[in-house]
Amino acid sequence: MTPPVIPADLAAWLDAHDAEAMAELHAFLRIPSVSARREHAANCAAAAQFVADALARLGFAVAVEPTPGHPIVVGEWRHAAPGAPTVLIYGHYDVQPPEPLALWTSPPFEPAERDGRLYARGSVDDKGQLHLHLRALAAHLAVRGTLPVNVIVVAEGEEEVGSEHLAPFIERERARLACDAVVISDSTMFAPGIPSLLSSLRGMAYVQLDARGPAGDLHSGMYGGAVVNPAMALARLLATFHDADGRVAVDGFYDAVRPFPEAVRAQMRALPFDDAHFMAETGVDALGGEPGYTTLERLWTRPTCEVNGLLAGYTGEGAKTVLPAAAMAKVSCRLVPDQDPDAIVALLRAHVARHVPPGVTVEVTALHGGRPWRAELRGPIVDAGRRALHAAFGREPVITGEGGSIPVVGDFERLLGAPVLLMGFGLPGENAHAPDEWISVDNYRRGTRAAAALLDEYARAHAGAG
């Protein structure tokens, strides 16, 4: 097959309008669209309008759809040749809170370029990656006056707070959003210069454990040794979640796990990953986890059960000899296909009921859940993604996994029945939820070209598969 290249007409237009693209992206990044805080509701609305205006300038039919939270922007362009497929491009305009502000080298909402990186909150997660798709669409329409496929753009403002209103919106608007493929750029490449197609995401079951004992805090000298300490009881309970080898010891936890194909595991083992570098990056002197798997396999293909937070008793300066009345733990389980978050919560509740000691009660409250996802890695959209990334980066993409969760991916597949292509342009260490978030300027530019090429490649691949 002919090696893929970026169409010369699109590449020339993108080069000529690069300064315009960067100025527009800077303006987008200046909007402090922090979805987690009520005081930024107007800013989230402004960011939604920014996306809507950008799409309207391209000739899209645009609607800013209200929700009980932040609005969802839907742009539609349906003028492709008869028989052309429809692609839905998803991204989010909301961002994480910027704190702690003192750790930013430059203000979080004042974009700044340093050493080939564009620093700002939202630069990579996800405004920069959403914006590069808008520029790819602009290139097609400016040069050719048309698109090779029909396109729907969906931009939401609640991804960073759980996308509570997106799935109901997709379900309600299923006919309007019907498409042949979904494209999402909200993930990272494996390493600089190594383009990646994301093949899997872990799901989530997140619970809070509240252990309660005496009616109030007690003097540890007067009551300690006779009254059961909820903090100690909770600590012992949490210790029962794993066996001595690091496997989750909750009965039935692994029953629904669908093993990854050996061919996919072999590709993961072949990636240039170094445990020593990983340990240095994370500041640890040893790694743990489930036996029999490499570090990447543990991160991408195996489920986990982790304590995310603990609270009990007196934690201020100095000493206070208190036997606490209550203790709390936050626990998250990362899930893989075909684990169900509701079923995992039920297993956790049963495990806690079996292991809670007399003298305390432990309540398990489900806080958040999301299903795991795994791509089929075949079909026209995957073929198109491979060729588009090859054209932009000069090499075949690698297949990667992701230890985190993007629940909307499974929602799109489940509700629209369309395959999802995860084609991200972030990089490891980009501080997506931390101070000094950045995106590689070169990756932004290459990503724009890959997104432009994807539309051509998908039109051809879809026609060839028909």
C-alpha positions as CSV (number, residue, x, y, z in Angstrom):
1,M,0.0,0.0,0.0
2,T,1.2,3.5,-0.8
3,P,2.8,5.2,2.2
4,P,0.4,7.8,3.6
5,V,1.1,11.5,3.3
6,I,-0.6,14.6,4.5
7,P,-2.5,16.1,1.5
8,A,-0.4,18.9,0.1
9,D,-3.3,21.4,-0.2
10,L,-4.3,20.9,3.5
11,A,-0.7,21.1,4.7
12,A,0.0,24.3,2.8
13,W,-3.1,26.0,4.2
14,L,-2.3,24.9,7.8
15,D,1.2,26.2,7.4
16,A,0.0,29.5,6.1
17,H,-2.5,30.0,8.9
18,D,-0.5,28.7,11.8
19,A,-0.3,32.0,13.6
20,E,-4.0,32.4,13.3
21,A,-4.5,28.9,14.8
22,M,-2.2,29.7,17.8
23,A,-3.9,33.0,18.4
24,E,-7.3,31.3,18.5
25,L,-6.1,28.6,20.7
26,H,-4.6,31.2,23.1
27,A,-8.0,32.9,23.3
28,F,-9.7,29.6,24.1
29,L,-7.2,28.9,26.8
30,R,-7.7,32.2,28.5
31,I,-11.3,31.3,29.4
32,P,-11.2,29.9,33.0
33,S,-13.9,27.2,32.3
34,V,-13.5,25.3,35.6
35,S,-16.5,23.1,35.7
36,A,-16.1,22.0,39.4
37,R,-16.8,25.5,40.8
38,R,-20.1,27.3,40.7
39,E,-18.4,30.7,40.4
40,H,-17.1,29.7,37.0
41,A,-20.5,28.8,35.5
42,A,-20.4,32.0,33.3
43,N,-16.9,31.1,32.1
44,C,-18.0,27.6,31.2
45,A,-20.9,29.2,29.2
46,A,-18.4,31.5,27.5
47,A,-16.2,28.5,26.5
48,A,-19.2,26.7,25.1
49,Q,-20.0,29.8,23.1
50,F,-16.4,30.0,21.9
51,V,-16.7,26.5,20.4
52,A,-20.1,27.3,19.0
53,D,-18.9,30.5,17.3
54,A,-15.9,28.7,15.8
55,L,-18.1,26.0,14.3
56,A,-20.6,28.6,13.0
57,R,-17.8,30.4,11.2
58,L,-17.1,27.1,9.4
59,G,-20.7,26.8,8.2
60,F,-21.9,24.2,10.8
61,A,-25.4,24.3,12.1
62,V,-24.8,24.9,15.8
63,A,-26.9,24.5,18.9
64,V,-25.8,25.2,22.5
65,E,-27.9,22.7,24.5
66,P,-28.6,23.5,28.1
67,T,-28.3,20.9,30.8
68,P,-28.8,21.0,34.5
69,G,-25.1,21.6,34.6
70,H,-23.0,23.1,31.9
71,P,-24.1,23.3,28.2
72,I,-23.3,20.8,25.5
73,V,-22.4,22.2,22.1
74,V,-23.5,20.3,19.0
75,G,-22.3,21.3,15.5
76,E,-23.5,19.5,12.4
77,W,-22.2,19.6,8.8
78,R,-24.2,17.2,6.6
79,H,-23.3,18.2,3.0
80,A,-20.9,15.4,2.0
81,A,-21.5,13.3,-1.2
82,P,-24.2,10.7,-1.1
83,G,-23.1,7.6,0.7
84,A,-20.4,9.3,2.7
85,P,-20.1,8.2,6.3
86,T,-20.7,10.4,9.3
87,V,-18.0,11.0,11.9
88,L,-18.8,12.3,15.4
89,I,-15.9,14.3,17.0
90,Y,-16.0,14.6,20.8
91,G,-14.1,16.8,23.1
92,H,-14.6,18.9,26.3
93,Y,-14.1,22.6,26.9
94,D,-14.1,22.4,30.7
95,V,-10.9,22.2,32.7
96,Q,-9.6,21.2,36.1
97,P,-9.2,23.8,38.9
98,P,-5.7,25.4,38.6
99,E,-4.7,25.3,42.3
100,P,-2.1,25.4,43.8
101,L,-1.5,28.7,42.0
102,A,1.9,29.2,43.6
103,L,3.3,26.2,41.7
104,W,2.6,27.7,38.2
105,T,5.6,29.2,36.5
106,S,3.2,31.5,34.5
107,P,-0.5,32.2,35.3
108,P,-2.7,29.2,34.4
109,F,-5.0,31.2,32.2
110,E,-2.3,33.2,30.4
111,P,-0.9,30.9,27.7
112,A,2.9,30.9,27.5
113,E,5.2,29.1,25.1
114,R,8.5,27.9,26.5
115,D,10.9,25.4,24.9
116,G,8.4,24.1,22.5
117,R,5.6,23.7,25.0
118,L,2.4,25.7,25.4
119,Y,1.7,26.1,29.1
120,A,-1.9,26.8,30.3
121,R,-4.7,25.0,32.1
122,G,-6.6,23.0,29.5
123,S,-3.7,23.2,26.9
124,V,-3.7,19.4,26.6
125,D,-6.8,18.4,28.6
126,D,-8.7,19.0,26.5
127,K,-8.9,22.4,24.8
128,G,-5.8,22.0,22.7
129,Q,-6.8,18.6,21.5
130,L,-10.4,19.7,20.7
131,H,-9.1,22.8,19.0
132,L,-6.8,20.9,16.6
133,H,-9.9,19.2,15.2
134,L,-11.6,22.5,14.6
135,R,-8.5,23.7,12.6
136,A,-8.5,20.5,10.6
137,L,-12.1,21.1,9.6
138,A,-11.3,24.7,8.8
139,A,-8.5,23.6,6.5
140,H,-10.8,21.3,4.5
141,L,-13.5,23.8,4.2
142,A,-11.2,26.7,3.3
143,V,-9.2,24.8,0.6
144,R,-11.9,22.5,-0.8
145,G,-15.2,24.1,0.2
146,T,-16.4,20.8,1.5
147,L,-15.7,17.9,3.8
148,P,-15.2,14.3,2.6
149,V,-17.5,13.0,5.3
150,N,-20.4,14.3,7.3
151,V,-19.3,15.6,10.7
152,I,-21.0,16.1,14.0
153,V,-19.0,17.9,16.7
154,V,-20.0,17.4,20.4
155,A,-18.2,19.5,23.0
156,E,-19.3,19.1,26.6
157,G,-18.5,21.1,29.8
158,E,-18.6,18.5,32.5
159,E,-16.0,15.9,31.6
160,E,-13.8,16.9,34.6
161,V,-16.7,16.4,37.0
162,G,-18.0,13.1,35.7
163,S,-20.0,13.9,32.5
164,E,-23.2,13.4,34.5
165,H,-25.5,14.9,31.9
166,L,-23.8,13.7,28.7
167,A,-25.0,10.0,28.5
168,P,-28.7,11.1,29.1
169,F,-28.2,13.7,26.3
170,I,-26.7,11.1,23.9
171,E,-29.6,8.7,24.7
172,R,-32.2,11.4,24.2
173,E,-30.6,12.6,20.9
174,R,-29.6,9.2,19.6
175,A,-31.2,9.7,16.2
176,R,-29.6,13.2,15.8
177,L,-26.2,11.9,16.8
178,A,-26.3,8.7,14.7
179,C,-22.9,8.2,13.1
180,D,-20.6,5.6,11.6
181,A,-17.6,6.3,13.9
182,V,-16.6,8.5,16.9
183,V,-13.2,10.2,17.1
184,I,-11.8,11.4,20.5
185,S,-8.5,13.2,21.1
186,D,-8.2,13.3,24.9
187,S,-5.3,10.9,25.6
188,T,-1.6,10.7,25.3
189,M,0.9,9.2,23.0
190,F,3.3,6.5,24.4
191,A,6.3,8.8,24.1
192,P,7.6,11.7,22.0
193,G,7.6,10.9,18.3
194,I,5.6,7.7,18.9
195,P,2.0,8.1,17.7
196,S,-0.5,5.9,19.5
197,L,-3.9,4.4,19.1
198,L,-5.5,3.8,22.5
199,S,-7.0,0.3,22.7
200,S,-8.4,0.1,26.2
201,L,-9.5,2.1,29.2
202,R,-10.1,0.8,32.7
203,G,-13.4,1.4,34.3
204,M,-14.1,2.5,37.9
205,A,-16.0,1.6,41.0
206,Y,-15.4,4.2,43.7
207,V,-16.7,3.8,47.3
208,Q,-16.5,5.4,50.7
209,L,-16.2,3.3,53.8
210,D,-17.4,4.8,57.1
211,A,-16.5,3.0,60.2
212,R,-18.3,4.0,63.4
213,G,-17.8,2.9,67.0
214,P,-18.5,4.8,70.2
215,A,-21.1,7.7,70.3
216,G,-18.3,10.3,70.5
217,D,-14.5,10.6,70.7
218,L,-13.1,9.0,73.9
219,H,-10.0,9.5,76.1
220,S,-7.6,6.8,74.8
221,G,-6.2,6.3,78.3
222,M,-9.6,5.8,80.0
223,Y,-11.2,3.7,77.2
224,G,-8.4,2.4,75.0
225,G,-8.0,-1.4,75.2
226,A,-11.7,-1.9,76.1
227,V,-13.6,0.0,73.4
228,V,-12.9,-1.1,69.8
229,N,-11.1,1.6,67.9
230,P,-12.8,2.4,64.5
231,A,-9.5,3.6,63.0
232,M,-7.7,0.3,63.8
233,A,-10.8,-1.7,62.7
234,L,-10.9,0.1,59.4
235,A,-7.1,-0.4,58.9
236,R,-7.4,-4.1,59.5
237,L,-10.4,-4.3,57.2
238,L,-8.6,-2.5,54.4
239,A,-5.7,-4.9,54.8
240,T,-8.0,-7.8,53.9
241,F,-8.5,-6.4,50.4
242,H,-5.3,-7.9,49.1
243,D,-3.4,-11.2,49.7
244,A,0.3,-11.4,50.4
245,D,1.1,-11.5,46.7
246,G,-0.7,-8.3,45.8
247,R,-3.9,-9.9,44.2
248,V,-7.2,-8.5,45.2
249,A,-8.7,-10.8,47.8
250,V,-12.3,-9.9,47.4
251,D,-14.3,-13.0,46.6
252,G,-15.5,-13.0,43.0
253,F,-13.5,-9.9,42.0
254,Y,-11.8,-11.5,39.0
255,D,-14.7,-13.7,37.9
256,A,-15.8,-11.5,35.0
257,V,-12.4,-10.5,33.8
258,R,-12.0,-11.1,30.0
259,P,-8.3,-11.8,29.3
260,F,-6.5,-9.6,26.8
261,P,-5.5,-11.5,23.6
262,E,-1.9,-12.8,23.8
263,A,-1.1,-10.9,20.6
264,V,-2.1,-7.6,22.2
265,R,-0.1,-8.4,25.4
266,A,2.9,-9.2,23.2
267,Q,2.7,-5.8,21.5
268,M,2.6,-4.2,25.0
269,R,5.7,-6.1,26.1
270,A,7.5,-5.0,22.9
271,L,7.1,-1.3,23.7
272,P,10.2,0.6,24.9
273,F,9.2,0.8,28.5
274,D,11.8,0.8,31.3
275,D,10.9,-0.1,34.9
276,A,13.9,1.8,36.3
277,H,12.9,5.0,34.5
278,F,9.3,4.5,35.7
279,M,10.5,4.1,39.3
280,A,12.7,7.2,39.0
281,E,9.8,9.2,37.5
282,T,7.5,8.2,40.4
283,G,10.1,8.5,43.1
284,V,9.9,4.9,44.4
285,D,12.6,2.3,44.9
286,A,10.4,-0.8,44.1
287,L,7.3,-1.7,42.2
288,G,4.5,-4.0,43.3
289,G,1.3,-5.4,42.0
290,E,-0.3,-8.6,40.7
291,P,2.3,-11.3,39.9
292,G,2.8,-12.6,36.4
293,Y,2.4,-9.3,34.5
294,T,4.7,-6.6,33.3
295,T,4.2,-3.1,34.7
296,L,2.4,-1.9,31.5
297,E,0.1,-5.0,31.7
298,R,-0.7,-4.2,35.3
299,L,-1.5,-0.6,34.4
300,W,-3.5,-1.3,31.3
301,T,-5.0,-4.8,31.4
302,R,-5.5,-5.8,35.1
303,P,-8.0,-4.5,37.7
304,T,-7.0,-2.9,40.9
305,C,-8.3,-2.0,44.4
306,E,-6.6,1.1,45.9
307,V,-7.1,3.2,49.0
308,N,-7.3,6.8,47.9
309,G,-7.8,8.5,51.3
310,L,-8.0,7.9,55.0
311,L,-9.3,10.1,57.8
312,A,-9.7,9.4,61.5
313,G,-9.2,11.0,64.9
314,Y,-6.9,13.9,65.6
315,T,-4.5,15.0,62.8
316,G,-3.5,18.5,63.9
317,E,-0.2,19.6,65.3
318,G,1.0,18.1,68.6
319,A,-0.6,15.3,70.6
320,K,-4.2,14.6,71.5
321,T,-4.8,11.2,73.0
322,V,-8.2,10.5,71.5
323,L,-9.9,7.2,70.6
324,P,-11.9,8.3,67.5
325,A,-15.6,7.7,67.2
326,A,-15.4,7.2,63.4
327,A,-12.9,6.6,60.6
328,M,-13.3,7.0,56.9
329,A,-11.6,5.6,53.8
330,K,-12.0,6.3,50.1
331,V,-11.4,3.2,47.9
332,S,-11.4,3.0,44.1
333,C,-11.3,-0.1,42.0
334,R,-10.1,0.2,38.4
335,L,-11.9,-2.3,36.2
336,V,-11.2,-4.2,33.0
337,P,-13.6,-5.9,30.5
338,D,-16.1,-7.4,31.4
339,Q,-16.3,-6.2,35.0
340,D,-19.4,-4.2,36.0
341,P,-19.0,-1.4,38.5
342,D,-22.3,-2.1,40.2
343,A,-21.4,-5.8,40.6
344,I,-18.0,-4.9,42.0
345,V,-19.6,-2.5,44.6
346,A,-21.9,-5.4,45.7
347,L,-18.8,-7.7,46.1
348,L,-17.1,-5.0,48.2
349,R,-20.1,-4.7,50.4
350,A,-20.3,-8.5,50.9
351,H,-16.5,-8.6,51.7
352,V,-16.8,-5.8,54.3
353,A,-19.8,-7.5,55.9
354,R,-17.8,-10.7,56.3
355,H,-14.7,-8.9,57.8
356,V,-16.0,-6.1,59.9
357,P,-15.2,-6.8,63.6
358,P,-17.6,-6.6,66.4
359,G,-17.8,-3.3,68.1
360,V,-18.0,-1.2,65.0
361,T,-20.2,-0.8,62.0
362,V,-19.0,0.0,58.5
363,E,-21.2,1.6,55.8
364,V,-20.2,1.3,52.1
365,T,-21.4,4.1,49.9
366,A,-21.0,4.0,46.1
367,L,-19.7,7.4,44.9
368,H,-18.9,6.9,41.2
369,G,-18.8,4.2,38.6
370,G,-17.8,3.8,35.0
371,R,-17.5,0.8,32.7
372,P,-14.2,-0.4,31.2
373,W,-13.7,-0.3,27.4
374,R,-11.7,-2.2,24.8
375,A,-11.4,-1.5,21.1
376,E,-11.7,-4.1,18.4
377,L,-8.7,-2.6,16.6
378,R,-10.2,-3.3,13.2
379,G,-12.4,-1.7,10.6
380,P,-12.4,1.5,8.5
381,I,-12.0,4.0,11.3
382,V,-9.0,2.2,12.8
383,D,-7.4,1.7,9.4
384,A,-7.9,5.4,8.7
385,G,-6.4,6.4,12.1
386,R,-3.3,4.3,11.5
387,R,-2.7,5.9,8.1
388,A,-3.4,9.4,9.3
389,L,-1.0,9.1,12.3
390,H,1.6,7.5,10.0
391,A,1.3,10.4,7.6
392,A,1.7,13.0,10.4
393,F,4.5,11.4,12.4
394,G,6.3,9.4,9.7
395,R,5.9,6.1,11.4
396,E,3.3,3.5,12.2
397,P,1.4,4.1,15.5
398,V,1.8,1.7,18.4
399,I,-1.1,0.2,20.3
400,T,-1.4,1.3,23.9
401,G,-3.7,1.0,26.8
402,E,-4.7,3.5,29.5
403,G,-5.0,2.9,33.2
404,G,-7.5,5.7,33.8
405,S,-11.1,6.0,32.8
406,I,-13.1,8.0,30.2
407,P,-16.6,6.8,30.8
408,V,-18.0,8.6,27.8
409,V,-16.2,6.3,25.5
410,G,-18.3,3.3,26.5
411,D,-21.4,5.5,26.5
412,F,-20.9,6.4,22.8
413,E,-20.4,2.8,21.8
414,R,-23.3,1.5,23.8
415,L,-25.8,4.2,22.9
416,L,-24.8,4.9,19.3
417,G,-23.5,1.5,18.3
418,A,-20.5,3.1,16.6
419,P,-16.8,2.3,17.0
420,V,-14.6,4.8,18.9
421,L,-11.2,5.8,17.7
422,L,-9.0,7.3,20.5
423,M,-6.2,9.2,18.8
424,G,-4.5,11.5,21.4
425,F,-1.6,13.9,21.1
426,G,-0.7,14.5,24.7
427,L,2.6,13.2,26.2
428,P,3.6,11.6,29.5
429,G,4.4,14.2,32.1
430,E,2.3,16.9,30.7
431,N,0.8,17.8,34.1
432,A,-2.8,17.5,32.8
433,H,-4.4,17.9,36.3
434,A,-1.4,19.7,38.0
435,P,0.3,23.0,37.9
436,D,2.2,23.9,34.7
437,E,0.0,21.8,32.4
438,W,1.4,21.9,28.8
439,I,1.0,20.6,25.3
440,S,3.8,20.0,22.8
441,V,3.4,22.7,20.1
442,D,4.9,20.2,17.6
443,N,2.3,17.6,18.6
444,Y,-0.5,20.2,18.3
445,R,0.6,20.9,14.7
446,R,1.1,17.3,13.8
447,G,-2.2,16.4,15.5
448,T,-4.0,19.0,13.4
449,R,-2.5,17.5,10.2
450,A,-3.4,13.9,11.4
451,A,-7.0,15.1,12.1
452,A,-7.2,16.6,8.6
453,A,-5.8,13.5,7.0
454,L,-8.1,11.2,9.0
455,L,-11.2,12.6,7.2
456,D,-9.8,11.8,3.8
457,E,-8.5,8.4,4.9
458,Y,-11.8,7.4,6.5
459,A,-13.8,8.4,3.5
460,R,-11.6,6.1,1.4
461,A,-11.6,3.3,3.9
462,H,-15.3,3.4,4.4
463,A,-15.9,3.3,0.6
464,G,-13.5,0.4,0.3
465,A,-15.3,-1.5,3.0
466,G,-18.7,-0.9,1.5
